Amino acid sequence: KAFGERLQIAREYAIKAWKIDPTDPWAPTEMITICMGMGEPRQEMEKWLSRAMLADPDNLEACNRKMTYLLPKWHGSLEEVADFCHQCVANGNGKNRIPMIMVYAYSDMVAFDKDLTRNPEIWDNVKEAFEKVLADKTRLVDDRYEYLRDRGAYLRWACDLKKWDDVLRLSKEFGEDFDMKAVGNKALYDYYKRKAAKELAKQPI
């Protein structure tokens, strides 16, 4: 009961804030989550997403909240999530990091269903998203901290999904110029590289 009451209060204040300043993306971005919590239809959520993106075309947080709304545990389906994630990869770029919505979606879904990691499409989609956000090398200077985190996350996904050829490829490309904490630590990183080399050596030439 209290949850519903507070959502209603939040809705009233967010709408009031948006009317005061429609150029501020905060209120419409919050409204996406409020719509999710209140069970509002998708049309209402999309209205606020449009307002959030109009205020800030690089609004990663608004896209992330829409993705959450579309998850099967809320008000959508796997098909709707996949469609939106592919849009984010196609239309986003390294600077706004919107392609990472694909990665966020799979992170959420895999946490609830480990069997999803057996789906070969996951790596193809995650790989495409990471390649898109890492293609802009100017981020090494302009957005170095986040860029190195993205590199580390990319490596960790390759390790977790046992994509050993990509583990070696990325380790050669990145060296140790990535956020080691995203992988775990130096010892774990070295283990993954040895494991990758060992597994690839078993494969027929």
C-alpha positions, 0 to 999 in steps of 0.5 A: 500500500505504501509503495503505491502511495509513494509512487503516486506522490513521485509521479505528481512531483515528476510531472510538476518538475517536467512542466517547470523545465521540459529541457531537464531530462531528470523528470521524464527519466524518472517517469519511466521507472514510475510507469514501470512501478505503477504498471502503466501501459507501454504507450505511456512509458514511451511518451516519457522516454521520448521526452527524456531523449528530447531533453538529452539525445545521449540519455543512457539512463533513460534507455536503461530504464526502458530496457528494464520496463521491457523485461519479462519480469516487468511488462515486456517480453524477451522479443521486445527487449531484444528488439530494443537492444538491437536498436540501441546498438545500431543507433548508439555510439561510444560516447553515449555508450547506449549500445551497452544496453544490450550488455545490461539486458543480458546481465540482468537476464543471465542473473535469473537464468544461467541456462541463457549462457548456452545460447550462442546468440548471446556472445554475438550480440554482446560482442557487437555491443562492445565493439561498437562502444570501444571503436571510438579510441578518442575515449581513451583520452576523453572518457578513459575511466569508463573506456577501460571499464568497458574493456574489462567487462568485454574481457570478463564476458569472453572468459565467462562464456568460454570464448577462448579465441576472443579471450586471447585476441582481446588480451593481445589487443588490450595488454593490461590497459583495462580495468583489472577489477572488471575481470577480477584480479591479475592472477585470475586474468593470467589464469584465463589467458593460460586456460584460453591457450590450453583450450585452443591448443586442443582444437584441430588445425 
